[in-house]
Amino acid sequence: MNAEIIAVGTELLLGDILNTNAQFLSRELSGLGIDVYYQQVVGDNPARMKQVIGEAISRSDLVILSGGLGPTDDDLTKETVTDYFGLPLYFDESVMEEMTAYLKGRKLSVSNRKQAYIPEGAIVIHNNYGTAPGIIIEKDEKIVVMLPGPPRELEPLFCEQVRPYLRAKSDFVMKSKVLRLFGIGESTLGEEVRDLMESANPTLAPYAKDNEVTLRITAKAESEEEADHLICDMKEKVTARVGAHIYGEDEEELYAVVCRMLKERGMTIAAAESCTAGLFSATIANWPGASEILHEGVVTYANRAKEKYLGVSSQTLQSVGAVSPETAQEMAEGIRKASGADIGVGITGIAGPGGGTPEKPVGLVYIGVAHEGRTEVLERNLHGTRKKVREASVMNALFAVRKILEKRS
Amino acid sequence: MNAEIIAVGTELLLGDILNTNAQFLSRELSGLGIDVYYQQVVGDNPARMKQVIGEAISRSDLVILSGGLGPTDDDLTKETVTDYFGLPLYFDESVMEEMTAYLKGRKLSVSNRKQAYIPEGAIVIHNNYGTAPGIIIEKDEKIVVMLPGPPRELEPLFCEQVRPYLRAKSDFVMKSKVLRLFGIGESTLGEEVRDLMESANPTLAPYAKDNEVTLRITAKAESEEEADHLICDMKEKVTARVGAHIYGEDEEELYAVVCRMLKERGMTIAAAESCTAGLFSATIANWPGASEILHEGVVTYANRAKEKYLGVSSQTLQSVGAVSPETAQEMAEGIRKASGADIGVGITGIAGPGGGTPEKPVGLVYIGVAHEGRTEVLERNLHGTRKKVREASVMNALFAVRKILEKRS
């Protein structure tokens, strides 16, 4: 089956919003084994919509449209598709009732009634996230799926109703698992697993994100069990080669892995931050329930603050400077002592764009991690903007903490 | 002039990357007064590329293509467009020299030579950001612009070479200014300036972003001066109505405005953070040169830390709780005293998703700002996820600091 995605909305053509729906739908369809050949964006203009939608239906088996299902006269997606197939519309009382229920006493405007008209023979995608129902039309061996434009409606409606619908159309099962890696570049990773990437089933695809790389394993099989087996096999092969870099799977980000591991071990963490200036603690606090693992932390941007809060010795600061392994170590040990946390983290570096020297260039960062009488210190030479260097510093610190926690399982 | 944007690349159809080029180009063209009617994405497939490119050139005055200019056999954009117009390609020695210079001793592969072939009569967009040159073809009253796909190449090449080229084609000047507002919702703002939004020239368009709203004023005129005058006039009208919410213009974000104002006044700031847990300090430190205005800060997630670092009284914590105006005030005053900074900020709240009660629901945040013997305390009821509540807390604190600084100009 080949597919085409059409986003409707003048705001996309003005560049006011990013077309995240196209990426979401493409990724989902790809995961279902459906090839996307085209993505299009068209404004709320009747003639151009008619032309684009007609062309898409004629050349693609499956057309997914987002947007243009709202209550105003500008919203023409349903009308255009219905016209194309020559289908009559009927007023659907149950949809009207759902909209009324969704609005919980807020008044339905007269124009909301427009949204309750459904093409005859269509499947209604009931919407608990907004007023506009989605619609699926099957006709002339074509499938047209219409979804509301806001991602907070489109994404759950796709996952809950459209994905199972499309999956049922298929005579095979597609499953995938994402391995998350840190501390290895995309090209090095590619070299390590090049031969595995040539596998046709399951496939193995690397993808570089900010500060990490993921590997997606996708299997096509006749049953869930068979797909799971294929994935498990491939995962073992990948792990044998680059297992030291794999920190997690699927949606769980590095900070969440670290927080979960801390909680499982009943441990606490505290950070003393110079160049990251609070970003490490703030990242830990992103985790719901952070209060069990994080009690305090300090931002010690100035040298005086490093002495005051952490007891970093002025001799260290004078002899080797604030950006040094010695200072990172004293910061990590200082915050561990001051806070009483099980793990103390110290981060000091040159985030740039100014402040670099030939000996200590922009991007040089030292990370200390103090735990039970031992302190490890890493040196990193990070690249990119000030923001990137600071974010990468946090990621490196998290990965170092994860390594220590792993040994204490 | 009407335009169409085509992104070429199978990675877009797989959903591996977001099509940020489409948004960037749409916004830029809109700023030049050029209407974008269509955006398309097509994979590296010769037949489909030929069809999509042919259709685009036949229906649009200007077609901008991104991607598919690389050295491999998959890269077919230039070849497809050249075929369409029936133009011969010649080997351009100067382009070859530029590529060699860009690669600085790294070896040119044989396939890089492919990138030095240029259609006859075309304008070369010289690329200092990568190897693939961009190309402009003018033929049969059509303009086709081809740009490399990576945004770090496409964006500067567009701004430096394509924008001036397109501007010269136009017999009028388009200019715009963005006003940045905080503390007012898009719908309330819309009501305040509804009549101004009906103006045809200059136009006034609101746009809601995370935690802020912007108003873009766009003027079309025969000269720069006339455009500036139109913009200035509209800005005055808007300021008369919602001036209290305007914190800045164009690209300068709220944190940068606050940092600049602190530096201009020779002042320092320090924060004591509970629910935001370092995010306020980390945001300040995003500013290059932050060391002049930020020396230290504390993360006081636990009550004990609030007592230890800030001297918040245990009586306050017991009687009114950690999330209270009293605690926010004591935190702000405590960090101001401990750090010696001119301004002390205290943030305490319930970020969720757990921890809310009927009296103190998720999203309730208190922000204290202590300065020269006075402390102001704000109460906010913020909405959304844990991340949103924490980010909005930082924005509210920044806006409060800005107000205080404004009075000390």
HADDOCK unambig.tbl for C-alpha pairs under 7 A between the chains (distance, minus, plus):
assign (segid A and resid 13 and name CA) (segid B and resid 26 and name CA) 5.76 0.50 0.50
assign (segid A and resid 13 and name CA) (segid B and resid 36 and name CA) 5.74 0.50 0.50
assign (segid A and resid 13 and name CA) (segid B and resid 37 and name CA) 6.79 0.50 0.50
assign (segid A and resid 13 and name CA) (segid B and resid 38 and name CA) 7.00 0.50 0.50
assign (segid A and resid 14 and name CA) (segid B and resid 26 and name CA) 5.31 0.50 0.50
assign (segid A and resid 14 and name CA) (segid B and resid 27 and name CA) 5.46 0.50 0.50
assign (segid A and resid 14 and name CA) (segid B and resid 30 and name CA) 5.95 0.50 0.50
assign (segid A and resid 15 and name CA) (segid B and resid 23 and name CA) 4.31 0.50 0.50
assign (segid A and resid 15 and name CA) (segid B and resid 24 and name CA) 6.43 0.50 0.50
assign (segid A and resid 15 and name CA) (segid B and resid 26 and name CA) 4.67 0.50 0.50
assign (segid A and resid 15 and name CA) (segid B and resid 27 and name CA) 4.36 0.50 0.50
assign (segid A and resid 16 and name CA) (segid B and resid 27 and name CA) 6.91 0.50 0.50
assign (segid A and resid 17 and name CA) (segid B and resid 23 and name CA) 6.87 0.50 0.50
assign (segid A and resid 18 and name CA) (segid B and resid 20 and name CA) 6.64 0.50 0.50
assign (segid A and resid 18 and name CA) (segid B and resid 23 and name CA) 5.84 0.50 0.50
assign (segid A and resid 19 and name CA) (segid B and resid 19 and name CA) 6.92 0.50 0.50
assign (segid A and resid 20 and name CA) (segid B and resid 18 and name CA) 6.64 0.50 0.50
assign (segid A and resid 23 and name CA) (segid B and resid 15 and name CA) 4.29 0.50 0.50
assign (segid A and resid 23 and name CA) (segid B and resid 17 and name CA) 6.88 0.50 0.50
assign (segid A and resid 23 and name CA) (segid B and resid 18 and name CA) 5.84 0.50 0.50
assign (segid A and resid 24 and name CA) (segid B and resid 15 and name CA) 6.41 0.50 0.50
assign (segid A and resid 26 and name CA) (segid B and resid 13 and name CA) 5.76 0.50 0.50
assign (segid A and resid 26 and name CA) (segid B and resid 14 and name CA) 5.30 0.50 0.50
assign (segid A and resid 26 and name CA) (segid B and resid 15 and name CA) 4.68 0.50 0.50
assign (segid A and resid 27 and name CA) (segid B and resid 14 and name CA) 5.45 0.50 0.50
assign (segid A and resid 27 and name CA) (segid B and resid 15 and name CA) 4.35 0.50 0.50
assign (segid A and resid 27 and name CA) (segid B and resid 16 and name CA) 6.90 0.50 0.50
assign (segid A and resid 30 and name CA) (segid B and resid 14 and name CA) 5.93 0.50 0.50
assign (segid A and resid 36 and name CA) (segid B and resid 13 and name CA) 5.72 0.50 0.50
assign (segid A and resid 37 and name CA) (segid B and resid 13 and name CA) 6.78 0.50 0.50
assign (segid A and resid 37 and name CA) (segid B and resid 42 and name CA) 6.44 0.50 0.50
assign (segid A and resid 37 and name CA) (segid B and resid 43 and name CA) 6.64 0.50 0.50
assign (segid A and resid 38 and name CA) (segid B and resid 13 and name CA) 6.99 0.50 0.50
assign (segid A and resid 38 and name CA) (segid B and resid 41 and name CA) 5.64 0.50 0.50
assign (segid A and resid 38 and name CA) (segid B and resid 42 and name CA) 5.17 0.50 0.50
assign (segid A and resid 39 and name CA) (segid B and resid 40 and name CA) 5.58 0.50 0.50
assign (segid A and resid 39 and name CA) (segid B and resid 41 and name CA) 4.85 0.50 0.50
assign (segid A and resid 39 and name CA) (segid B and resid 42 and name CA) 6.84 0.50 0.50
assign (segid A and resid 40 and name CA) (segid B and resid 39 and name CA) 5.58 0.50 0.50
assign (segid A and resid 40 and name CA) (segid B and resid 40 and name CA) 4.40 0.50 0.50
assign (segid A and resid 40 and name CA) (segid B and resid 41 and name CA) 6.32 0.50 0.50
assign (segid A and resid 41 and name CA) (segid B and resid 38 and name CA) 5.66 0.50 0.50
assign (segid A and resid 41 and name CA) (segid B and resid 39 and name CA) 4.86 0.50 0.50
assign (segid A and resid 41 and name CA) (segid B and resid 40 and name CA) 6.32 0.50 0.50
assign (segid A and resid 42 and name CA) (segid B and resid 37 and name CA) 6.46 0.50 0.50
assign (segid A and resid 42 and name CA) (segid B and resid 38 and name CA) 5.19 0.50 0.50
assign (segid A and resid 42 and name CA) (segid B and resid 39 and name CA) 6.86 0.50 0.50
assign (segid A and resid 43 and name CA) (segid B and resid 37 and name CA) 6.66 0.50 0.50
assign (segid A and resid 276 and name CA) (segid B and resid 282 and name CA) 6.38 0.50 0.50
assign (segid A and resid 277 and name CA) (segid B and resid 281 and name CA) 5.90 0.50 0.50
assign (segid A and resid 277 and name CA) (segid B and resid 282 and name CA) 4.77 0.50 0.50
assign (segid A and resid 277 and name CA) (segid B and resid 285 and name CA) 6.23 0.50 0.50
assign (segid A and resid 278 and name CA) (segid B and resid 278 and name CA) 3.94 0.50 0.50
assign (segid A and resid 278 and name CA) (segid B and resid 279 and name CA) 5.96 0.50 0.50
assign (segid A and resid 278 and name CA) (segid B and resid 281 and name CA) 5.85 0.50 0.50
assign (segid A and resid 278 and name CA) (segid B and resid 282 and name CA) 4.88 0.50 0.50
assign (segid A and resid 279 and name CA) (segid B and resid 278 and name CA) 5.98 0.50 0.50
assign (segid A and resid 279 and name CA) (segid B and resid 279 and name CA) 6.01 0.50 0.50
assign (segid A and resid 279 and name CA) (segid B and resid 282 and name CA) 5.25 0.50 0.50
assign (segid A and resid 281 and name CA) (segid B and resid 277 and name CA) 5.90 0.50 0.50
assign (segid A and resid 281 and name CA) (segid B and resid 278 and name CA) 5.85 0.50 0.50
assign (segid A and resid 282 and name CA) (segid B and resid 276 and name CA) 6.40 0.50 0.50
assign (segid A and resid 282 and name CA) (segid B and resid 277 and name CA) 4.78 0.50 0.50
assign (segid A and resid 282 and name CA) (segid B and resid 278 and name CA) 4.89 0.50 0.50
assign (segid A and resid 282 and name CA) (segid B and resid 279 and name CA) 5.24 0.50 0.50
assign (segid A and resid 285 and name CA) (segid B and resid 277 and name CA) 6.24 0.50 0.50
assign (segid A and resid 286 and name CA) (segid B and resid 387 and name CA) 6.50 0.50 0.50
assign (segid A and resid 288 and name CA) (segid B and resid 353 and name CA) 6.79 0.50 0.50
assign (segid A and resid 291 and name CA) (segid B and resid 301 and name CA) 6.82 0.50 0.50
assign (segid A and resid 294 and name CA) (segid B and resid 301 and name CA) 6.90 0.50 0.50
assign (segid A and resid 295 and name CA) (segid B and resid 300 and name CA) 6.56 0.50 0.50
assign (segid A and resid 295 and name CA) (segid B and resid 301 and name CA) 4.94 0.50 0.50
assign (segid A and resid 295 and name CA) (segid B and resid 302 and name CA) 4.72 0.50 0.50
assign (segid A and resid 295 and name CA) (segid B and resid 305 and name CA) 6.91 0.50 0.50
assign (segid A and resid 296 and name CA) (segid B and resid 299 and name CA) 5.05 0.50 0.50
assign (segid A and resid 296 and name CA) (segid B and resid 300 and name CA) 4.78 0.50 0.50
assign (segid A and resid 296 and name CA) (segid B and resid 301 and name CA) 5.45 0.50 0.50
assign (segid A and resid 296 and name CA) (segid B and resid 302 and name CA) 6.53 0.50 0.50
assign (segid A and resid 296 and name CA) (segid B and resid 305 and name CA) 6.02 0.50 0.50
assign (segid A and resid 297 and name CA) (segid B and resid 298 and name CA) 5.85 0.50 0.50
assign (segid A and resid 297 and name CA) (segid B and resid 299 and name CA) 4.64 0.50 0.50
assign (segid A and resid 297 and name CA) (segid B and resid 300 and name CA) 6.76 0.50 0.50
assign (segid A and resid 298 and name CA) (segid B and resid 297 and name CA) 5.85 0.50 0.50
assign (segid A and resid 298 and name CA) (segid B and resid 298 and name CA) 4.36 0.50 0.50
assign (segid A and resid 298 and name CA) (segid B and resid 299 and name CA) 5.74 0.50 0.50
assign (segid A and resid 299 and name CA) (segid B and resid 296 and name CA) 5.04 0.50 0.50
assign (segid A and resid 299 and name CA) (segid B and resid 297 and name CA) 4.65 0.50 0.50
assign (segid A and resid 299 and name CA) (segid B and resid 298 and name CA) 5.74 0.50 0.50
assign (segid A and resid 300 and name CA) (segid B and resid 295 and name CA) 6.54 0.50 0.50
assign (segid A and resid 300 and name CA) (segid B and resid 296 and name CA) 4.76 0.50 0.50
assign (segid A and resid 300 and name CA) (segid B and resid 297 and name CA) 6.76 0.50 0.50
assign (segid A and resid 301 and name CA) (segid B and resid 291 and name CA) 6.82 0.50 0.50
assign (segid A and resid 301 and name CA) (segid B and resid 294 and name CA) 6.90 0.50 0.50
assign (segid A and resid 301 and name CA) (segid B and resid 295 and name CA) 4.94 0.50 0.50
assign (segid A and resid 301 and name CA) (segid B and resid 296 and name CA) 5.43 0.50 0.50
assign (segid A and resid 302 and name CA) (segid B and resid 295 and name CA) 4.71 0.50 0.50
assign (segid A and resid 302 and name CA) (segid B and resid 296 and name CA) 6.52 0.50 0.50
assign (segid A and resid 305 and name CA) (segid B and resid 295 and name CA) 6.89 0.50 0.50
assign (segid A and resid 305 and name CA) (segid B and resid 296 and name CA) 6.02 0.50 0.50
assign (segid A and resid 353 and name CA) (segid B and resid 288 and name CA) 6.81 0.50 0.50
assign (segid A and resid 387 and name CA) (segid B and resid 286 and name CA) 6.51 0.50 0.50
